[in-house]
Amino acid sequence: MRKVAQMQVGILADFERFALTVDLNPSSLMRRVGIDPRLVEKPELSFPVRSWLELNELTSRISGMDDFGLRFAEYRGLPDLGPVILMLREEDTFGQALRTMIAFLQLHMDTIYLHLDESCDPIFTIDLMLENRGKCRQVIESGLASITNLMRWLIGQDWSPAAICFRHSRPASIARHNRFFRCPVEFLHEVDAIVLRPEDLSKRLPTSSPVTRRQVERYIQSIGVASTDIYVHRVTQVVAMALSRGEAAADVVAGYLGSDRRTLNRRLARSGLNYSAVLENVRRNVAVQHMLGSDRHLSDISGLVGFDTLRAFSRWFHQSFGSPPSAWRASRRNQ
């Protein structure tokens, strides 16, 4: 049975407080997406990620705040990553802290995949992998803003990215985007990402305590996340990065992971998976992000999910989603 992706209830308390500041009824909004408002009082519990996506999109629509996700991230400030956040400040450099965050994010939410591409201009990408979901623009904008808040916490509030990239279409106003990110903001991009400068990765962090680091590492190890689960998460991260580049062949992805294709499939098999299944999951999710979040032409989307021709993409899409891509897009938008 497929596990329902969950996230910690603590974020609902932040949502409740923020909604009240803008004269919204948080309890009513939560009920409309199937979330029991009483969960706010039980931070040790979790709830479906899908409900969080729906809550953000519903709130944006009802409030008329096209930039709700960004506003919420500004209000919330530093994201809650549990003990992992303590580890980040114990690293020597900004680049090491980002690699640690990527490695341990699964402890926080297993549907968010991060990747740091350090070739040329470093780019920090975020992908949301969730079956049969709808629009996710507000959560993606909130996610990139939250990571930017975290990066500023690490190396200083005056820091700004080189650029911000979004897959979705440009909203009517980007005044808040410009004010918050303080850098060029691009839309209809191939990825959702924060573009860094090469020199950023080598910047030293203010403090580094090996003793604190060892304590946090022992705590994280005590949680007992299976190494096979971590490997599947890592493979998914790399596939999401490689797909838009046309580099999602198994041997290429294995090379990114420092192994060969045989080793890649053997390690995936320990989790009851194979490379084709992982690639299919990523391809479906990336296709949905482009189909629902933008007005990109289908021929452009076909290339971004790894197909050489629109015909091949349309055939795959029909087989995967049960209807031609144009009809599926129209029906989902009407919903």
N, C-alpha and C positions, 0 to 999 in steps of 0.2 A: 504493500500500500504506500502511495506517495505521501511523504511527510508534508504537512501544511507549513509553509514558511511563517515564522513567528518573529515578533519583535517585542522588546521590553515595554511594559506598561508605563514606565516612568515618563516617557515622552508625552503621554496623554495629559499629565498634570501641567506640563509646559503649554500644551495646546489649550487647555482649559483657561489658564491664566491669561494667555495672549488673546483668546477669543473674547474674554470679558473686557479687555482694554479697548476693543474696537466695537463694543456694543453688539456682540453676537451671543447666541445661546448655545454654549458648547454641548450641553446635555442633549438638546434636540438634534444637533448635527451628528453627534455620535450615534444616537439611536437610529438615525436614518441610514447609516451604513452598517448597522448590526453590532455596534459596540455598546456594551452595558456601561453607562457612566459611572457605576459604582466601582468599576475596575480601577479608577483613579486612586482609590484608597488602598489598593493592593499592589504596590510597586514590584513585589516579588513575582507576579504573574506575567504572562505574555498574551499577545493577541495576534491575529493574522495580519501579515504585511499587506495583503490585498485590501483589507479594511482601511489601513492607514493611507494608501494611495487614493482610495475612493473618498475618504474624509477630506483630504487636501483639495482634490478637484471640486468636490461639492462646496466646500467653504469658499473657494475662489469664485465659483459661479454665483453663489447666493450673495456674497458680500460685494461683488463687483470689483474685487481686488485682483486684477490680472497678475499681479506680482505677489500673491499671498505667500508662496513658498519662500521667497526672498525675504519678505517682511518677518516671517516666522523665524528664519535663521538668524536675522539681525537681533530679534528679541531674545532668542534662546542663548546666543553667544556660543560658548565652547560646547561642542557635542559631548554626550556622555558615552565614553568608551570604557568605563569601568577601570580596572587596574592597569589596562594597557596604556592608558594615557600617562600613567606615572613612568612607565618604561621609556616613553618617547623623550622626556626631558633628561633621562639618564644616558642618552646616546651622546657621542662626541660631536657629530655633525648633523645638519639638517637632512642630508641624503640618507644617513643611517636611520634617522628617526622615521622617515617616510617608508623605508624598507621594512622596519619593524611594524609599523602600522598595517602595511599590506599583509605581512605574514600572520598577524594575530587578529585581523578584523573578523575572522570567522567566529571568534568567541563572542562577538557583539551582534552580528547579523549575517546569516549565511546566504542572503540573496543579493548582497552588494559585493561587486568584484572590482578591485582596484588594481591598477598596473602602472608602473613607472618605467617609461621608455627613456633610457639615458643616452641614446644616440643623437648627435647634433644638439638641437634645442630640446632639453628634457621636457617630457609631457606626461602629466599625471592623469590617467583616464579613470572614469567611473562607469560601470555598467550595472544595470538592474536586471536580474534574471528571475522572472516569475511567470509561470505558465498562465495563459488565458487571462491576462490582465488588460485593463483599459489604458487610458491616458495616464501619463506619469510626469508631466512637465513640472508641476509644482514641487514634487518630491525631488526631481533631478536638480532643479534650481536651488532648492533648499539644501540638498546634499553638497553641491559644489560650494555654496556659500559657507556651509558649516566647516568643510575641509579648509577653506580659505581662512576662516576664523581660527582653526587649529594651527595652520601654518603661521599665522601672525602671532599666535601665543608662543610658538616655538622660537621664532627669530625676530620678533619685534612688530609692533602695531603699525609702523611706518612702511612695512614691506607690502608690495603689491605684485601680482603675477605679471608676466610678460603679456599674456592674453588669456581670455576665457572663451571656450568653444561650447556651443550647444547644438544638438542635432535638430531640435525643433525650430519652427518658424519664428521669425522676429515678432515680438508683441507690438502692440500699438505704441507703447512708450517704453523706453529703456533708460529713463532718467535714474531710476533707483539702481539699476544694474551698474550704470556708470559711476554713480556716487559710492556704491558699496565696493565694487571691485577695483576702481581707480586704474583701469587699463582698458585696451580695446576689447570689446565683446562681440564675438562672431556667432551668427546663427546659420542654420542649414549646413552645419559642419558634419564631417564623417563620424566624429566622436563627441562625447561629452567629456570635457577635459579642462585642466588647468595647465597652461603652458608656463614653464619655468625658464630661468636663465641658467646657463651652464655653471656660473659661479655660485648660484644659490646652493647647490648640493654640497659644496665644501664649506659652507658657513658654519662656524663653531657655535654650539649651543651654550647658553649662559652657565649651566652647571652640569656636572657629571659625577655621580656617586656610585662607584662599583658596589658598595654595600647595599644601597637601596635597590639597585638593579638586580642583584642576586636574590633579594627577598621577594621582589615582584615576580621574577622568573620561577621561583619555587612555587609561588601561589598559582601561577598560570599552569605549570606542569601538573599541579595537584588536581586541576579540573579534569584532566584525562581526555583531551580531545584526541581521537584516533589519528595516527599518522596517515592512514589511508584517506580519511576525510579531508585532511589538510592538502594532500596531494591532488585530489579531485578538484578542490577549490582553486588550487594554483593552476592546474591545467586549464580550467575554465577561464581564469584571468588572462592567460596567454592567448587562448583561442579568440577571446573577445577583442584583444588588441590586434591580432594578426588578420582577422577576417576582412576588415575594410582595406587592408593592404594587398589582398589576394595571396596571403602567405599562410593560409590555414591548412595546408597539406600536413598530414601526420608527421612526416619526417622533418618538415621545417619547424613545427611546433616542438617536436622532441629536441631538436637542436637548440631552440630557445631555452629549454629546460635542462640542457647539458647532458642529454642522453640520446639514445637512438629509438627508432620506431618500435622495435621489439620490446624494449624496456618500458616504453610508454604504455603499450597495450597490456603488458604483464601487470604493471602496477594498477592500472585502471580495473583490470579483471578482479582484483582483490575486493573491489567495491561492487562487483557485479555489473560493471560497465565496460564499454569499449569506446574507442575514439570516435566512431561514427555517431554514437548516442550523444556524446558530449558536444560534438560539432552541431548536430541537429538542434539540440537545446539552445545553444548560443545563437544559431542562425534564426531560429523562430523568434527569440526574444528581440534580437536586433532588428529584424524585419518589422515587428510590431511597433517598436519605438519610432522607426522612420515613417511607417504607414499612418500612425495616429498622431504623431507629433509634428508633422510637417506636410507641405503640399508638394514634396519632391515628386518628380516624374517617376513612374515605375521603372523605366530603363535605368535611371540613376540608382534607385534602391537595389535593383538586381545586381549591379556591380558591387555595391557596398556589402552585400551578404554573400558574395563569392561566386556569382554566376556570370558567364561570358555573354549570354544573350538574354533578352527579355523573354523569349519563348521558353527557355529552360527554367527561368525564374517562375514564370506563370504556371508551368506544369508542376514544379515542386510546390508552389504555394497552394494550388488547388488540392493536391494530394495531402498537404499538411493541415490545411484549415477548412477544407470542405467546400470552398467556393473560389472563383477567380479573384485575383487581388483587387481589381477595381470594384467589383460588387461587394467584396468583404469590407473594403474601406468605406464605401458609401453606407452600408448597413450599420457598421459600428459607429460612425459619426452621427447617424440619425438616432441611434440609441442614446 
